[in-house]
Amino acid sequence: MHPHLVVPNSEVQNTIDLLTAEGWMGDNLRIHASLDRDTRLIPLSIQAPQALPPPLNEFPIIITPGVVEDRKRPSWLQLLRDMIGEPLVDKHRKSWPSSHELVGDMMILKIEESVREFQPQIIRSKMAANRNIRLVLEDRGVKGKYRVRDLRPIGIRENGKIAPVPIGSEYPTKVIVKESGHMIVCDPASAYYSTRLQTERISTAFEARRLSETMGTKINVADPFCGVGPALAHLVNIPELVSSILASDLNPMAIKLLHENLSRWIGMPSDTEVTGITEWKKGVWSGVADAREILKMDLPIGFWNLLIINLPHKFIDFLPLILPLLDSSKPYVVRGRLVCGNEEIEDIRSLISQYFPDGSDVVVDPRSEYSPNTKLCSVTIRSFASAE
């Protein structure tokens, strides 16, 4: 018996994309039709949480016998066994890069030093099992002033052949990804972007819709840590949802890519310069800025209805600094992420609550382990001030 998500036929592909991005798709079991054939049963992995986040929580989970996938290509680990033998695979079984992130036609993974000698075999097996991958990048942490990921090309597919990448070689890492139907230009080697936050962005869009319905108007969205704009992709592409946006980031390359995306999504002039925050068209402010200085700029203050703080390690530090951006005379929502100790979640929730009116709904939801002693949490704050 195995847990399966029961998904309407029209939502299957989007659900597969979300589950794959999170690593929650079950291995070696097939997606198959329900008895009434109106839905599909999608197998879940053991890593999938019992309570799935929005929008996945809209679908019921049932426990039912799985259908074994007998048509599937061998997994990368099976291919690795064929290359180096079962004893070596078993010896290092806790060290293999079992997870990876797919960004367009690129795969990002981490390789532990204990299995470094098998890097060529890891690359070959991973790429053989994922035939659409052009480039494999090793994630070596973060680097530089803007804390972008230190990504080194280690495997390339050229003319159908898989080969290791010589040290010092460079390959293009700018790609277009499709996320819930939205096309996003990104370059993970130049500006932070992660497909694994797709469910967070969908949850933000859900909150935005609900806020707009409560207010009875379009909403104004501030995203002062916007990166290339993936959260905005889920908002500005919804008809009649967003009136104005404020999008800024400290990284000039992120803003350059953001402008390319905004030209695609809302028709912003495509030749805009990378400057400080500028109103490029009515209701659209964007540019390079330090969020700590944003209240000193010639920008609307006490105007925004949705505030996004995607800065997990400094959420608590920045929250009080930029709260004045919000229009406190109306209902508003703050969305973000934070990292905290396993035993600190309730204390953090109480601390955050001090910044908001009595009766505000403050949710700190642990989503995954960040380290053995810390959790990565999703944060949602809803203030129910009456509109004037």
C-alpha positions as a Markdown table, in Angstrom:
| # | Residue | x | y | z |
|---|---|---|---|---|
| 1 | Met | 0.0 | 0.0 | 0.0 |
| 2 | His | 1.3 | 3.4 | -0.9 |
| 3 | Pro | 0.1 | 7.1 | -0.6 |
| 4 | His | -1.2 | 8.6 | -3.8 |
| 5 | Leu | -2.4 | 12.1 | -4.5 |
| 6 | Val | -5.8 | 12.2 | -6.3 |
| 7 | Val | -5.6 | 14.9 | -9.0 |
| 8 | Pro | -8.1 | 16.0 | -11.7 |
| 9 | Asn | -6.9 | 15.2 | -15.2 |
| 10 | Ser | -6.6 | 18.9 | -16.0 |
| 11 | Glu | -4.2 | 19.5 | -13.1 |
| 12 | Val | -1.9 | 16.5 | -13.5 |
| 13 | Gln | 1.0 | 18.1 | -15.4 |
| 14 | Asn | 1.2 | 21.1 | -13.1 |
| 15 | Thr | 1.0 | 18.8 | -10.0 |
| 16 | Ile | 3.8 | 16.6 | -11.4 |
| 17 | Asp | 6.0 | 19.7 | -11.9 |
| 18 | Leu | 5.4 | 20.8 | -8.3 |
| 19 | Leu | 6.1 | 17.4 | -6.8 |
| 20 | Thr | 9.2 | 16.9 | -8.9 |
| 21 | Ala | 10.6 | 20.3 | -7.9 |
| 22 | Glu | 10.1 | 19.4 | -4.3 |
| 23 | Gly | 11.4 | 15.8 | -4.6 |
| 24 | Trp | 8.0 | 14.4 | -3.5 |
| 25 | Met | 7.2 | 12.1 | -6.5 |
| 26 | Gly | 7.3 | 8.4 | -5.7 |
| 27 | Asp | 9.9 | 6.3 | -7.5 |
| 28 | Asn | 9.3 | 3.2 | -9.4 |
| 29 | Leu | 5.5 | 3.5 | -9.3 |
| 30 | Arg | 3.3 | 4.6 | -12.2 |
| 31 | Ile | 0.8 | 7.5 | -12.3 |
| 32 | His | -2.5 | 5.7 | -13.2 |
| 33 | Ala | -6.1 | 6.5 | -13.7 |
| 34 | Ser | -8.7 | 6.2 | -11.0 |
| 35 | Leu | -11.6 | 3.8 | -11.4 |
| 36 | Asp | -13.9 | 6.5 | -12.7 |
| 37 | Arg | -11.1 | 7.8 | -14.9 |
| 38 | Asp | -11.9 | 11.4 | -14.0 |
| 39 | Thr | -8.7 | 11.7 | -11.9 |
| 40 | Arg | -5.1 | 10.4 | -11.8 |
| 41 | Leu | -3.4 | 8.8 | -8.8 |
| 42 | Ile | 0.1 | 10.2 | -8.4 |
| 43 | Pro | 2.4 | 8.2 | -6.1 |
| 44 | Leu | 4.1 | 10.2 | -3.3 |
| 45 | Ser | 7.6 | 9.7 | -2.0 |
| 46 | Ile | 8.5 | 9.0 | 1.6 |
| 47 | Gln | 9.9 | 12.5 | 1.8 |
| 48 | Ala | 6.5 | 14.1 | 1.1 |
| 49 | Pro | 5.0 | 15.7 | 4.2 |
| 50 | Gln | 1.7 | 14.3 | 5.5 |
| 51 | Ala | 0.2 | 17.8 | 5.2 |
| 52 | Leu | 1.1 | 19.1 | 1.8 |
| 53 | Pro | 1.2 | 22.9 | 1.3 |
| 54 | Pro | -1.1 | 24.8 | -1.1 |
| 55 | Pro | -2.1 | 24.2 | -3.8 |
| 56 | Leu | -1.3 | 20.5 | -3.3 |
| 57 | Asn | -3.5 | 20.4 | -0.2 |
| 58 | Glu | -6.5 | 20.9 | -2.4 |
| 59 | Phe | -6.2 | 17.2 | -3.5 |
| 60 | Pro | -7.0 | 14.2 | -1.3 |
| 61 | Ile | -4.4 | 11.6 | -0.4 |
| 62 | Ile | -5.4 | 8.0 | -0.4 |
| 63 | Ile | -3.6 | 4.8 | 0.5 |
| 64 | Thr | -3.8 | 2.3 | -2.3 |
| 65 | Pro | -1.7 | -0.4 | -3.9 |
| 66 | Gly | 0.8 | 1.1 | -6.3 |
| 67 | Val | 1.3 | 0.1 | -9.9 |
| 68 | Val | 4.9 | -0.8 | -10.5 |
| 69 | Glu | 6.6 | 1.2 | -13.3 |
| 70 | Asp | 7.9 | -1.5 | -15.6 |
| 71 | Arg | 8.4 | 0.8 | -18.6 |
| 72 | Lys | 10.7 | 3.2 | -16.8 |
| 73 | Arg | 14.3 | 3.7 | -17.7 |
| 74 | Pro | 16.8 | 2.5 | -15.1 |
| 75 | Ser | 17.4 | 5.0 | -12.3 |
| 76 | Trp | 20.7 | 6.8 | -12.1 |
| 77 | Leu | 21.6 | 4.7 | -9.1 |
| 78 | Gln | 21.0 | 1.5 | -11.0 |
| 79 | Leu | 23.2 | 2.8 | -13.8 |
| 80 | Leu | 25.8 | 3.7 | -11.2 |
| 81 | Arg | 25.7 | 0.1 | -9.9 |
| 82 | Asp | 26.3 | -1.1 | -13.4 |
| 83 | Met | 29.4 | 1.1 | -13.7 |
| 84 | Ile | 31.2 | 0.6 | -10.4 |
| 85 | Gly | 29.5 | -2.4 | -8.9 |
| 86 | Glu | 27.1 | -3.1 | -6.0 |
| 87 | Pro | 29.7 | -3.3 | -3.2 |
| 88 | Leu | 31.0 | 0.2 | -3.8 |
| 89 | Val | 27.5 | 1.7 | -4.1 |
| 90 | Asp | 26.5 | 0.0 | -0.8 |
| 91 | Lys | 29.8 | 1.1 | 0.9 |
| 92 | His | 29.0 | 4.8 | 0.1 |
| 93 | Arg | 25.2 | 4.6 | 0.2 |
| 94 | Lys | 24.8 | 7.7 | 2.5 |
| 95 | Ser | 27.1 | 9.8 | 0.4 |
| 96 | Trp | 25.7 | 9.7 | -3.1 |
| 97 | Pro | 24.0 | 12.8 | -4.4 |
| 98 | Ser | 20.5 | 11.3 | -4.3 |
| 99 | Ser | 18.8 | 14.7 | -4.7 |
| 100 | His | 19.4 | 17.3 | -7.4 |
| 101 | Glu | 17.6 | 20.4 | -8.8 |
| 102 | Leu | 16.6 | 20.8 | -12.4 |
| 103 | Val | 16.7 | 24.3 | -13.8 |
| 104 | Gly | 15.7 | 24.3 | -17.5 |
| 105 | Asp | 18.1 | 21.9 | -19.2 |
| 106 | Met | 20.6 | 22.1 | -16.3 |
| 107 | Met | 21.0 | 19.8 | -13.2 |
| 108 | Ile | 22.5 | 21.2 | -10.0 |
| 109 | Leu | 23.8 | 18.8 | -7.4 |
| 110 | Lys | 26.3 | 18.5 | -4.5 |
| 111 | Ile | 29.1 | 15.9 | -4.4 |
| 112 | Glu | 30.6 | 14.9 | -1.1 |
| 113 | Glu | 34.3 | 14.5 | -1.0 |
| 114 | Ser | 34.0 | 10.9 | 0.1 |
| 115 | Val | 32.7 | 10.0 | -3.4 |
| 116 | Arg | 34.7 | 12.6 | -5.3 |
| 117 | Glu | 36.7 | 9.9 | -7.1 |
| 118 | Phe | 33.5 | 8.6 | -8.7 |
| 119 | Gln | 32.5 | 12.0 | -10.1 |
| 120 | Pro | 32.8 | 10.9 | -13.8 |
| 121 | Gln | 30.5 | 8.0 | -13.1 |
| 122 | Ile | 28.0 | 10.1 | -11.1 |
| 123 | Ile | 27.8 | 12.6 | -14.0 |
| 124 | Arg | 27.4 | 9.9 | -16.6 |
| 125 | Ser | 24.7 | 8.0 | -14.7 |
| 126 | Lys | 22.8 | 11.1 | -13.8 |
| 127 | Met | 22.7 | 12.4 | -17.4 |
| 128 | Ala | 21.9 | 9.0 | -18.8 |
| 129 | Ala | 18.9 | 8.8 | -16.5 |
| 130 | Asn | 17.8 | 12.4 | -17.4 |
| 131 | Arg | 18.1 | 12.6 | -21.2 |
| 132 | Asn | 17.0 | 16.3 | -21.4 |
| 133 | Ile | 19.9 | 17.6 | -19.4 |
| 134 | Arg | 22.5 | 19.6 | -21.2 |
| 135 | Leu | 24.7 | 20.7 | -18.3 |
| 136 | Val | 25.5 | 19.4 | -14.8 |
| 137 | Leu | 26.6 | 22.0 | -12.3 |
| 138 | Glu | 28.2 | 21.2 | -8.9 |
| 139 | Asp | 26.8 | 23.4 | -6.1 |
| 140 | Arg | 29.8 | 24.5 | -4.0 |
| 141 | Gly | 27.9 | 26.8 | -1.6 |
| 142 | Val | 27.7 | 30.6 | -2.1 |
| 143 | Lys | 30.2 | 33.2 | -3.0 |
| 144 | Gly | 30.7 | 36.9 | -3.4 |
| 145 | Lys | 29.0 | 40.1 | -2.2 |
| 146 | Tyr | 25.6 | 39.0 | -3.5 |
| 147 | Arg | 25.8 | 35.4 | -2.1 |
| 148 | Val | 25.0 | 33.8 | -5.4 |
| 149 | Arg | 25.5 | 30.0 | -5.8 |
| 150 | Asp | 29.0 | 28.9 | -6.6 |
| 151 | Leu | 28.2 | 26.6 | -9.6 |
| 152 | Arg | 31.0 | 24.8 | -11.5 |
| 153 | Pro | 30.2 | 23.0 | -14.7 |
| 154 | Ile | 31.2 | 19.3 | -14.4 |
| 155 | Gly | 29.3 | 17.5 | -17.1 |
| 156 | Ile | 28.1 | 18.4 | -20.6 |
| 157 | Arg | 26.1 | 16.7 | -23.3 |
| 158 | Glu | 27.2 | 17.8 | -26.8 |
| 159 | Asn | 26.0 | 16.2 | -30.0 |
| 160 | Gly | 24.4 | 13.5 | -27.9 |
| 161 | Lys | 27.6 | 12.5 | -26.1 |
| 162 | Ile | 28.2 | 12.9 | -22.4 |
| 163 | Ala | 31.6 | 14.2 | -21.3 |
| 164 | Pro | 33.2 | 15.7 | -18.2 |
| 165 | Val | 34.0 | 19.4 | -18.3 |
| 166 | Pro | 37.6 | 20.4 | -18.1 |
| 167 | Ile | 38.4 | 22.7 | -15.1 |
| 168 | Gly | 38.1 | 26.3 | -16.1 |
| 169 | Ser | 35.7 | 25.7 | -19.0 |
| 170 | Glu | 32.6 | 27.9 | -19.2 |
| 171 | Tyr | 29.2 | 27.2 | -20.6 |
| 172 | Pro | 26.1 | 29.4 | -20.7 |
| 173 | Thr | 23.9 | 29.1 | -17.6 |
| 174 | Lys | 21.1 | 31.5 | -18.6 |
| 175 | Val | 17.9 | 29.6 | -19.3 |
| 176 | Ile | 14.2 | 30.0 | -19.5 |
| 177 | Val | 12.2 | 27.9 | -17.1 |
| 178 | Lys | 8.5 | 27.2 | -17.2 |
| 179 | Glu | 6.9 | 27.4 | -13.7 |
| 180 | Ser | 3.2 | 26.8 | -13.4 |
| 181 | Gly | 2.7 | 28.0 | -16.9 |
| 182 | His | 4.9 | 31.1 | -16.4 |
| 183 | Met | 8.1 | 31.6 | -18.4 |
| 184 | Ile | 11.0 | 32.9 | -16.2 |
| 185 | Val | 14.4 | 33.9 | -17.5 |
| 186 | Cys | 17.1 | 33.0 | -14.9 |
| 187 | Asp | 20.8 | 32.4 | -14.5 |
| 188 | Pro | 21.4 | 30.6 | -11.2 |
| 189 | Ala | 25.1 | 31.3 | -11.5 |
| 190 | Ser | 24.5 | 35.0 | -11.5 |
| 191 | Ala | 21.4 | 35.5 | -9.4 |
| 192 | Tyr | 19.6 | 33.3 | -6.9 |
| 193 | Tyr | 16.8 | 31.2 | -8.3 |
| 194 | Ser | 15.5 | 27.9 | -7.1 |
| 195 | Thr | 12.7 | 25.7 | -8.6 |
| 196 | Arg | 12.2 | 24.2 | -5.1 |
| 197 | Leu | 10.4 | 27.3 | -3.9 |
| 198 | Gln | 7.6 | 26.9 | -6.5 |
| 199 | Thr | 5.1 | 25.8 | -3.9 |
| 200 | Glu | 6.0 | 28.8 | -1.7 |
| 201 | Arg | 5.3 | 31.1 | -4.7 |
| 202 | Ile | 2.0 | 29.4 | -5.4 |
| 203 | Ser | 1.0 | 29.8 | -1.7 |
| 204 | Thr | 1.9 | 33.5 | -2.0 |
| 205 | Ala | -0.4 | 33.8 | -5.0 |
| 206 | Phe | -3.2 | 32.1 | -3.1 |
| 207 | Glu | -2.8 | 34.6 | -0.3 |
| 208 | Ala | -2.7 | 37.5 | -2.8 |
| 209 | Arg | -6.0 | 36.3 | -4.3 |
| 210 | Arg | -7.7 | 36.0 | -1.0 |
| 211 | Leu | -6.4 | 39.4 | 0.1 |
| 212 | Ser | -7.7 | 41.0 | -3.1 |
| 213 | Glu | -11.1 | 39.4 | -2.6 |
| 214 | Thr | -11.2 | 40.7 | 1.0 |
| 215 | Met | -10.3 | 44.2 | -0.1 |
| 216 | Gly | -12.5 | 44.2 | -3.1 |
| 217 | Thr | -9.7 | 45.8 | -5.2 |
| 218 | Lys | -6.5 | 45.1 | -6.9 |
| 219 | Ile | -3.5 | 44.9 | -4.5 |
| 220 | Asn | -0.1 | 46.6 | -4.4 |
| 221 | Val | 2.8 | 44.2 | -4.0 |
| 222 | Ala | 6.3 | 45.0 | -2.6 |
| 223 | Asp | 9.1 | 42.5 | -3.1 |
| 224 | Pro | 12.3 | 44.1 | -1.9 |
| 225 | Phe | 14.3 | 40.9 | -2.2 |
| 226 | Cys | 12.9 | 40.0 | -5.6 |
| 227 | Gly | 15.8 | 38.2 | -7.3 |
| 228 | Val | 14.9 | 37.6 | -11.0 |
| 229 | Gly | 11.2 | 38.0 | -10.0 |
| 230 | Pro | 9.8 | 34.4 | -9.7 |
| 231 | Ala | 7.3 | 35.4 | -7.0 |
| 232 | Leu | 6.0 | 38.2 | -9.2 |
| 233 | Ala | 5.5 | 35.8 | -12.1 |
| 234 | His | 2.8 | 34.1 | -10.1 |
| 235 | Leu | 1.1 | 37.5 | -9.3 |
| 236 | Val | 1.3 | 39.9 | -12.3 |
| 237 | Asn | 0.1 | 37.2 | -14.7 |
| 238 | Ile | -3.2 | 36.8 | -12.8 |
| 239 | Pro | -5.7 | 39.2 | -14.5 |
| 240 | Glu | -7.1 | 42.0 | -12.3 |
| 241 | Leu | -5.0 | 41.0 | -9.3 |
| 242 | Val | -2.1 | 43.5 | -9.1 |
| 243 | Ser | -2.3 | 47.3 | -9.4 |
| 244 | Ser | 1.3 | 48.3 | -8.5 |
| 245 | Ile | 4.6 | 46.6 | -7.8 |
| 246 | Leu | 7.8 | 47.5 | -6.1 |
| 247 | Ala | 10.7 | 45.1 | -6.9 |
| 248 | Ser | 14.3 | 45.6 | -5.8 |
| 249 | Asp | 17.4 | 43.6 | -5.1 |
| 250 | Leu | 21.0 | 44.3 | -4.1 |
| 251 | Asn | 22.3 | 42.2 | -7.0 |
| 252 | Pro | 22.5 | 44.2 | -10.3 |
| 253 | Met | 22.4 | 41.0 | -12.3 |
| 254 | Ala | 19.2 | 39.9 | -10.7 |
| 255 | Ile | 17.6 | 43.2 | -11.6 |
| 256 | Lys | 18.8 | 42.9 | -15.2 |
| 257 | Leu | 17.1 | 39.5 | -15.5 |
| 258 | Leu | 14.1 | 40.9 | -13.6 |
| 259 | His | 13.7 | 43.6 | -16.2 |
| 260 | Glu | 13.9 | 41.0 | -19.0 |
| 261 | Asn | 11.1 | 39.1 | -17.2 |
| 262 | Leu | 8.9 | 42.2 | -16.6 |
| 263 | Ser | 9.2 | 43.1 | -20.3 |
| 264 | Arg | 7.8 | 39.6 | -21.1 |
| 265 | Trp | 5.1 | 39.7 | -18.4 |
| 266 | Ile | 3.7 | 43.2 | -18.3 |
| 267 | Gly | 5.2 | 45.0 | -21.3 |
| 268 | Met | 7.8 | 47.0 | -19.4 |
| 269 | Pro | 10.3 | 48.6 | -21.8 |
| 270 | Ser | 12.9 | 45.9 | -22.5 |
| 271 | Asp | 15.9 | 48.3 | -22.8 |
| 272 | Thr | 15.7 | 49.7 | -19.2 |
| 273 | Glu | 19.0 | 50.3 | -17.5 |
| 274 | Val | 20.1 | 48.7 | -14.3 |
| 275 | Thr | 19.9 | 51.6 | -11.9 |
| 276 | Gly | 18.5 | 52.5 | -8.5 |
| 277 | Ile | 14.8 | 52.1 | -8.1 |
| 278 | Thr | 12.9 | 53.9 | -10.8 |
| 279 | Glu | 9.2 | 54.1 | -11.8 |
| 280 | Trp | 9.6 | 52.8 | -15.3 |
| 281 | Lys | 5.9 | 52.9 | -16.1 |
| 282 | Lys | 2.8 | 53.9 | -14.0 |
| 283 | Gly | 2.7 | 51.7 | -10.9 |
| 284 | Val | 5.9 | 49.8 | -11.7 |
| 285 | Trp | 9.0 | 50.6 | -9.5 |
| 286 | Ser | 12.1 | 48.5 | -9.8 |
| 287 | Gly | 15.9 | 48.7 | -9.5 |
| 288 | Val | 19.0 | 48.0 | -7.4 |
| 289 | Ala | 18.5 | 48.8 | -3.7 |
| 290 | Asp | 19.5 | 47.8 | -0.2 |
| 291 | Ala | 16.3 | 47.1 | 1.6 |
| 292 | Arg | 17.6 | 48.8 | 4.7 |
| 293 | Glu | 17.7 | 52.1 | 2.8 |
| 294 | Ile | 14.4 | 51.7 | 1.0 |
| 295 | Leu | 12.3 | 53.9 | 3.4 |
| 296 | Lys | 14.7 | 56.8 | 2.7 |
| 297 | Met | 13.9 | 56.8 | -1.0 |
| 298 | Asp | 11.3 | 58.7 | -2.9 |
| 299 | Leu | 8.9 | 55.8 | -2.9 |
| 300 | Pro | 5.3 | 55.3 | -1.7 |
| 301 | Ile | 5.3 | 54.4 | 2.0 |
| 302 | Gly | 2.3 | 53.1 | 3.8 |
| 303 | Phe | 0.9 | 52.0 | 0.4 |
| 304 | Trp | 1.6 | 48.3 | -0.1 |
| 305 | Asn | -0.8 | 45.5 | 0.7 |
| 306 | Leu | 1.4 | 42.4 | 0.2 |
| 307 | Leu | 5.0 | 42.3 | 1.4 |
| 308 | Ile | 7.4 | 39.5 | 0.4 |
| 309 | Ile | 10.5 | 38.9 | 2.5 |
| 310 | Asn | 12.4 | 36.0 | 0.9 |
| 311 | Leu | 15.5 | 36.2 | 3.1 |
| 312 | Pro | 15.5 | 33.2 | 5.5 |
| 313 | His | 18.5 | 34.0 | 7.5 |
| 314 | Lys | 17.6 | 37.7 | 8.1 |
| 315 | Phe | 13.8 | 37.7 | 8.0 |
| 316 | Ile | 13.5 | 38.7 | 11.7 |
| 317 | Asp | 16.1 | 41.5 | 11.2 |
| 318 | Phe | 14.5 | 43.1 | 8.1 |
| 319 | Leu | 10.8 | 42.6 | 9.2 |
| 320 | Pro | 10.6 | 45.7 | 11.5 |
| 321 | Leu | 12.7 | 47.8 | 9.1 |
| 322 | Ile | 10.4 | 47.5 | 6.1 |
| 323 | Leu | 7.0 | 47.1 | 7.8 |
| 324 | Pro | 6.2 | 50.9 | 7.3 |
| 325 | Leu | 5.9 | 50.1 | 3.6 |
| 326 | Leu | 2.5 | 48.4 | 4.3 |
| 327 | Asp | -0.8 | 50.3 | 4.3 |
| 328 | Ser | -1.9 | 49.5 | 7.9 |
| 329 | Ser | -5.3 | 51.1 | 7.4 |
| 330 | Lys | -6.3 | 48.1 | 5.3 |
| 331 | Pro | -5.9 | 44.3 | 5.5 |
| 332 | Tyr | -2.4 | 43.2 | 4.5 |
| 333 | Val | -0.3 | 40.1 | 4.2 |
| 334 | Val | 3.4 | 39.4 | 4.8 |
| 335 | Arg | 4.9 | 36.3 | 3.2 |
| 336 | Gly | 8.4 | 35.0 | 3.7 |
| 337 | Arg | 10.7 | 32.3 | 5.0 |
| 338 | Leu | 13.0 | 32.0 | 8.0 |
| 339 | Val | 15.5 | 29.5 | 9.5 |
| 340 | Cys | 15.2 | 28.8 | 13.2 |
| 341 | Gly | 16.1 | 26.2 | 15.8 |
| 342 | Asn | 13.9 | 23.2 | 16.2 |
| 343 | Glu | 12.8 | 24.3 | 19.7 |
| 344 | Glu | 12.5 | 28.0 | 18.8 |
| 345 | Ile | 9.4 | 28.0 | 16.5 |
| 346 | Glu | 6.9 | 29.1 | 19.1 |
| 347 | Asp | 9.2 | 31.8 | 20.5 |
| 348 | Ile | 9.8 | 33.1 | 17.0 |
| 349 | Arg | 6.1 | 33.2 | 16.3 |
| 350 | Ser | 5.6 | 35.2 | 19.6 |
| 351 | Leu | 8.4 | 37.6 | 18.6 |
| 352 | Ile | 6.9 | 38.3 | 15.2 |
| 353 | Ser | 3.4 | 38.8 | 16.7 |
| 354 | Gln | 4.8 | 41.8 | 18.7 |
| 355 | Tyr | 5.1 | 43.8 | 15.4 |
| 356 | Phe | 1.5 | 43.4 | 14.4 |
| 357 | Pro | -1.9 | 44.4 | 15.8 |
| 358 | Asp | -3.8 | 42.2 | 18.2 |
| 359 | Gly | -5.8 | 39.5 | 16.4 |
| 360 | Ser | -3.3 | 39.2 | 13.5 |
| 361 | Asp | -2.8 | 35.7 | 12.2 |
| 362 | Val | 0.9 | 34.7 | 12.5 |
| 363 | Val | 1.8 | 31.3 | 11.0 |
| 364 | Val | 5.3 | 29.9 | 11.2 |
| 365 | Asp | 5.1 | 26.6 | 9.4 |
| 366 | Pro | 8.2 | 24.3 | 9.5 |
| 367 | Arg | 8.6 | 22.9 | 5.9 |
| 368 | Ser | 11.9 | 21.1 | 5.9 |
| 369 | Glu | 15.1 | 20.5 | 7.8 |
| 370 | Tyr | 17.8 | 23.1 | 7.1 |
| 371 | Ser | 20.3 | 21.3 | 9.3 |
| 372 | Pro | 20.1 | 18.6 | 12.0 |
| 373 | Asn | 19.1 | 21.3 | 14.6 |
| 374 | Thr | 17.2 | 23.9 | 12.5 |
| 375 | Lys | 14.1 | 24.1 | 10.4 |
| 376 | Leu | 13.3 | 26.1 | 7.2 |
| 377 | Cys | 9.9 | 27.6 | 7.9 |
| 378 | Ser | 7.3 | 29.3 | 5.7 |
| 379 | Val | 5.9 | 32.5 | 7.3 |
| 380 | Thr | 2.4 | 34.0 | 6.7 |
| 381 | Ile | 1.2 | 37.0 | 8.5 |
| 382 | Arg | -2.4 | 38.3 | 8.0 |
| 383 | Ser | -3.6 | 41.5 | 9.4 |
| 384 | Phe | -7.3 | 42.0 | 9.4 |
| 385 | Ala | -7.5 | 45.8 | 9.8 |
| 386 | Ser | -10.7 | 47.2 | 8.5 |
| 387 | Ala | -10.5 | 49.1 | 5.2 |
| 388 | Glu | -11.3 | 52.8 | 5.5 |
